[in-house]
Amino acid sequence: MAEDKQKGRITKGVGGEYTIMLENGSSILAAPRGILRKQKVVPTVGDFCYVEESGDPDIPYVIASIEPRKNLLIRPSVSNIDVLIIAVSISDPEPDLKLVDKLIILCAKLSIEPVILLTKTDLSEEQTEILRNEYREASFQVYETSNTSMLSEEQIHEIFSGHTVGIAGQSGVGKSTLCHRLTGMEHIEVGDISERLKRGKHTTRHVELFPYENGFLIDTPGFSSLEIDRIGIETQDVVKGYPELLRIAGKCRFDDCRHKGEMGCALEESGISQGRLNRYREFLDIMIESTRRYGK
């Protein structure tokens, strides 16, 4: 790589102009080089890239190349995510466990580590225990917060240190409270960090990365609802969101067993909860029907 090129990461993109954080911690403004457009390569927030001077005082740098991506989310558009915090409320609103499991499936598809965050745990000890056990027994990390107890500094370090982290969950589950805990700002909401910090002149909601714990916190207005057959998931991907079922791979009588009541299925050895099993079967049926209709 030529010495005049510098490596950085795209932290924001608005109107075809991109903010790049260089390895030395400074930020610059850059536009994509024409060759990228010809190659139909669209720079995306989260991309690692190389930049070089453009000679244009208004936009002094150009993005010369984009490094291969670890993963890419289409909606919202962001790349190279390491961890997704999936926030689910014990009550008020009632937990949307279908959304939780869809997000887990998506994480498995994209090699993102899902972390389950149970919020408002003070509203029901019984429900907290049920969900805690359900997801811990499925091999997921589970954290808990309440009106009086937030994530500890140690837990924040465990989740964020050196990672690019997004936050997902239905409205009202406490994402804004978590962002307040992380940023120290009152009345902050996911998708609103950039406006509150008044970074830049644009107020349009867009994805943005903010340095945090030697990694990045993703500020995005997305991650609130998903249609399982419209997010790039294929039928064979569904089971990947259920580690309980992956444990019995090869133990069923038939290699193509889908754990829907087939003869010789080793389902009883999986330890999967009835709720998780029901959701798996529902998602699988949706994908099978989608494949039948659209040939996906």
C-alpha positions as CSV (number, residue, x, y, z in Angstrom):
1,M,0.0,0.0,0.0
2,A,1.4,3.4,-1.0
3,E,2.7,5.6,1.8
4,D,0.3,8.4,0.9
5,K,-2.7,6.3,1.6
6,Q,-4.1,6.1,5.1
7,K,-6.3,3.5,6.7
8,G,-9.5,4.5,8.5
9,R,-13.1,3.6,9.1
10,I,-16.3,5.2,7.9
11,T,-18.2,6.5,10.9
12,K,-20.9,8.5,9.0
13,G,-22.2,9.0,5.5
14,V,-24.6,11.8,4.4
15,G,-25.2,13.0,0.9
16,G,-22.4,11.1,-0.7
17,E,-19.8,12.5,1.8
18,Y,-18.3,10.3,4.4
19,T,-16.6,10.9,7.7
20,I,-13.5,8.7,8.2
21,M,-11.8,8.1,11.5
22,L,-8.2,7.5,10.8
23,E,-6.0,5.1,12.8
24,N,-4.5,8.1,14.7
25,G,-8.0,9.0,16.0
26,S,-8.5,12.1,13.9
27,S,-11.5,12.4,11.5
28,I,-11.6,13.6,7.9
29,L,-14.2,14.1,5.2
30,A,-14.0,12.1,2.1
31,A,-15.9,11.3,-1.1
32,P,-15.6,7.9,-3.0
33,R,-13.2,7.7,-5.9
34,G,-15.0,7.3,-9.2
35,I,-13.6,3.8,-9.7
36,L,-15.7,2.7,-6.8
37,R,-18.9,3.9,-8.5
38,K,-17.9,2.1,-11.7
39,Q,-17.4,-1.1,-9.7
40,K,-20.8,-0.5,-8.0
41,V,-19.1,-0.5,-4.6
42,V,-21.1,1.6,-2.2
43,P,-19.2,2.8,0.9
44,T,-21.1,1.9,4.1
45,V,-20.8,3.1,7.6
46,G,-18.6,0.6,9.4
47,D,-16.4,-0.1,6.4
48,F,-12.6,-0.1,6.8
49,C,-11.1,1.8,3.9
50,Y,-8.0,3.5,2.6
51,V,-8.1,7.2,1.8
52,E,-5.8,9.6,-0.1
53,E,-5.6,13.3,-0.7
54,S,-7.9,14.6,-3.4
55,G,-6.5,18.1,-3.9
56,D,-10.0,19.5,-3.4
57,P,-10.1,21.9,-0.4
58,D,-13.8,21.4,0.1
59,I,-13.5,17.6,0.4
60,P,-9.7,17.1,0.9
61,Y,-9.7,13.2,0.7
62,V,-11.1,10.5,-1.5
63,I,-11.9,6.9,-0.5
64,A,-9.5,4.9,-2.7
65,S,-10.6,1.4,-1.7
66,I,-12.9,-0.6,0.7
67,E,-11.6,-3.5,2.7
68,P,-13.5,-6.9,2.6
69,R,-16.4,-6.8,5.0
70,K,-17.0,-9.2,7.9
71,N,-20.7,-8.7,7.5
72,L,-23.2,-6.2,6.1
73,L,-26.7,-5.3,7.3
74,I,-28.9,-3.9,4.5
75,R,-31.5,-2.1,6.7
76,P,-30.1,-0.2,8.5
77,S,-27.0,-0.2,6.3
78,V,-23.9,-0.8,8.5
79,S,-21.0,-3.2,8.2
80,N,-18.5,-5.1,10.3
81,I,-20.7,-5.4,13.4
82,D,-19.2,-7.6,16.2
83,V,-21.9,-7.6,18.9
84,L,-25.7,-6.9,18.9
85,I,-27.3,-6.1,22.2
86,I,-30.9,-7.5,22.0
87,A,-32.9,-5.6,24.6
88,V,-36.2,-7.2,25.7
89,S,-38.5,-5.9,28.4
90,I,-39.9,-8.2,31.1
91,S,-43.1,-6.2,30.9
92,D,-44.5,-2.9,29.6
93,P,-44.2,-3.6,26.8
94,E,-44.7,-7.4,26.8
95,P,-41.6,-9.1,25.5
96,D,-41.6,-9.7,21.8
97,L,-39.7,-13.0,21.8
98,K,-40.3,-13.5,18.1
99,L,-38.3,-10.3,17.4
100,V,-35.6,-11.6,19.8
101,D,-35.3,-14.9,18.0
102,K,-35.4,-13.3,14.6
103,L,-32.5,-11.1,15.6
104,I,-30.6,-14.1,16.9
105,I,-31.1,-15.9,13.6
106,L,-29.8,-12.8,11.8
107,C,-26.8,-12.6,14.1
108,A,-26.0,-16.3,13.4
109,K,-26.2,-15.7,9.6
110,L,-23.9,-12.7,9.8
111,S,-21.4,-13.9,12.4
112,I,-22.5,-11.3,15.0
113,E,-22.4,-12.2,18.7
114,P,-25.9,-11.7,20.2
115,V,-26.2,-10.5,23.8
116,I,-29.5,-10.7,25.5
117,L,-30.3,-7.7,27.8
118,L,-33.4,-8.2,30.0
119,T,-34.8,-4.8,31.1
120,K,-37.3,-3.7,33.7
121,T,-36.5,-6.9,35.7
122,D,-38.0,-5.4,38.8
123,L,-41.5,-5.7,37.3
124,S,-41.6,-9.5,37.6
125,E,-39.0,-11.8,39.2
126,E,-40.9,-14.8,37.9
127,Q,-40.8,-13.7,34.3
128,T,-37.2,-12.6,34.6
129,E,-36.2,-16.1,35.8
130,I,-38.1,-17.7,32.9
131,L,-36.4,-15.6,30.3
132,R,-33.0,-15.7,31.9
133,N,-33.1,-19.5,32.1
134,E,-34.6,-19.8,28.6
135,Y,-31.8,-17.9,26.9
136,R,-28.9,-18.9,29.2
137,E,-29.7,-22.6,28.6
138,A,-29.6,-21.8,24.9
139,S,-26.0,-20.7,25.4
140,F,-26.5,-16.9,25.1
141,Q,-25.0,-14.3,27.4
142,V,-27.8,-12.7,29.4
143,Y,-27.5,-9.4,31.3
144,E,-30.2,-7.7,33.4
145,T,-31.2,-4.1,34.2
146,S,-34.0,-2.6,36.3
147,N,-35.2,0.8,37.4
148,T,-32.6,0.8,40.1
149,S,-29.8,-1.3,38.6
150,M,-27.9,-0.7,35.4
151,L,-25.0,-2.5,33.7
152,S,-21.9,-2.3,35.8
153,E,-18.6,-0.9,34.5
154,E,-17.3,-4.4,34.3
155,Q,-20.2,-5.6,32.3
156,I,-20.0,-2.6,29.9
157,H,-16.3,-3.5,29.4
158,E,-17.1,-7.1,28.8
159,I,-19.6,-6.2,26.0
160,F,-18.0,-3.2,24.4
161,S,-14.2,-3.4,24.8
162,G,-12.7,-3.3,21.3
163,H,-16.0,-4.2,19.7
164,T,-18.5,-2.5,17.3
165,V,-21.8,-2.8,19.1
166,G,-25.4,-2.2,18.0
167,I,-28.5,-2.1,20.2
168,A,-31.8,-3.7,19.0
169,G,-35.2,-4.2,20.4
170,Q,-38.8,-3.0,20.3
171,S,-39.9,0.5,21.3
172,G,-40.1,1.1,25.0
173,V,-37.8,-1.6,26.2
174,G,-35.2,0.8,27.6
175,K,-32.8,1.4,24.8
176,S,-32.8,5.1,25.5
177,T,-32.0,4.4,29.2
178,L,-29.1,2.2,28.2
179,C,-27.8,5.0,25.9
180,H,-28.1,7.4,28.7
181,R,-26.0,5.1,30.9
182,L,-23.4,4.8,28.2
183,T,-23.2,8.4,27.1
184,G,-24.1,10.2,30.3
185,M,-26.7,12.3,28.5
186,E,-30.4,12.7,29.6
187,H,-33.3,11.9,27.3
188,I,-31.1,10.2,24.7
189,E,-32.6,7.6,22.3
190,V,-31.0,5.2,19.8
191,G,-31.0,6.9,16.5
192,D,-30.8,10.3,18.2
193,I,-27.3,10.3,19.6
194,S,-25.8,12.3,16.7
195,E,-28.5,15.0,17.0
196,R,-28.0,15.3,20.7
197,L,-24.3,15.6,20.3
198,K,-24.9,18.0,17.4
199,R,-22.4,16.3,15.3
200,G,-22.6,17.9,11.8
201,K,-25.3,20.0,10.3
202,H,-27.6,17.2,9.2
203,T,-30.6,16.1,11.3
204,T,-31.8,13.3,9.0
205,R,-31.7,10.0,10.8
206,H,-28.7,8.0,9.7
207,V,-26.4,5.3,10.9
208,E,-23.4,6.6,12.8
209,L,-20.5,5.1,14.8
210,F,-19.2,6.7,17.9
211,P,-15.9,5.7,19.6
212,Y,-16.6,3.8,22.8
213,E,-14.5,1.6,25.1
214,N,-11.8,1.2,22.4
215,G,-14.5,0.1,20.0
216,F,-17.7,1.7,18.6
217,L,-21.3,2.2,19.6
218,I,-23.7,2.1,16.6
219,D,-26.3,4.9,16.6
220,T,-29.0,3.7,14.3
221,P,-32.8,4.2,13.9
222,G,-33.3,0.6,12.8
223,F,-33.4,-2.8,14.5
224,S,-37.0,-2.5,15.7
225,S,-39.0,-5.0,13.5
226,L,-38.0,-7.7,11.0
227,E,-39.8,-10.0,8.5
228,I,-38.0,-13.3,8.7
229,D,-38.3,-13.9,4.9
230,R,-37.2,-10.4,3.9
231,I,-33.8,-10.0,5.6
232,G,-31.6,-12.3,3.6
233,I,-32.4,-15.4,5.7
234,E,-32.6,-18.7,3.9
235,T,-34.5,-21.8,5.1
236,Q,-31.3,-23.6,6.3
237,D,-30.4,-20.5,8.3
238,V,-33.3,-20.7,10.7
239,V,-31.9,-23.6,12.8
240,K,-28.6,-21.6,13.3
241,G,-30.4,-19.3,15.7
242,Y,-31.2,-22.3,17.9
243,P,-28.0,-23.7,19.4
244,E,-30.2,-26.2,21.4
245,L,-31.1,-27.8,18.1
246,L,-27.6,-27.7,16.7
247,R,-26.6,-29.8,19.7
248,I,-28.5,-32.8,18.4
249,A,-27.2,-32.5,14.8
250,G,-26.5,-36.0,13.7
251,K,-28.5,-37.6,16.5
252,C,-31.8,-37.8,14.7
253,R,-32.8,-40.9,12.6
254,F,-32.8,-38.9,9.4
255,D,-30.1,-36.4,8.4
256,D,-32.6,-33.9,7.0
257,C,-34.8,-34.0,10.2
258,R,-36.4,-30.6,10.8
259,H,-37.5,-31.4,14.3
260,K,-41.2,-31.1,13.5
261,G,-42.3,-34.5,14.8
262,E,-40.4,-36.7,12.4
263,M,-39.9,-40.4,13.4
264,G,-36.6,-40.8,15.3
265,C,-36.1,-37.1,16.1
266,A,-33.8,-36.6,19.0
267,L,-35.6,-33.4,20.1
268,E,-35.9,-34.5,23.7
269,E,-32.2,-34.4,24.1
270,S,-31.9,-30.7,22.9
271,G,-33.3,-29.1,26.1
272,I,-35.0,-26.4,24.0
273,S,-37.9,-24.6,25.7
274,Q,-41.4,-25.0,24.3
275,G,-41.6,-21.3,23.4
276,R,-38.3,-21.4,21.5
277,L,-39.3,-24.6,19.7
278,N,-42.7,-23.1,18.7
279,R,-41.0,-20.0,17.3
280,Y,-38.4,-22.1,15.4
281,R,-41.2,-24.1,13.8
282,E,-43.2,-21.0,12.9
283,F,-40.2,-19.3,11.3
284,L,-39.3,-22.6,9.4
285,D,-42.9,-22.8,8.1
286,I,-42.7,-19.2,6.9
287,M,-39.4,-19.8,5.1
288,I,-40.6,-23.0,3.5
289,E,-43.8,-21.3,2.3
290,S,-41.7,-18.3,1.0
291,T,-39.4,-20.7,-0.9
292,R,-42.4,-22.5,-2.4
293,R,-44.0,-19.2,-3.5
294,Y,-41.0,-17.2,-4.7
295,G,-38.3,-19.9,-5.1
296,K,-36.0,-18.1,-2.7
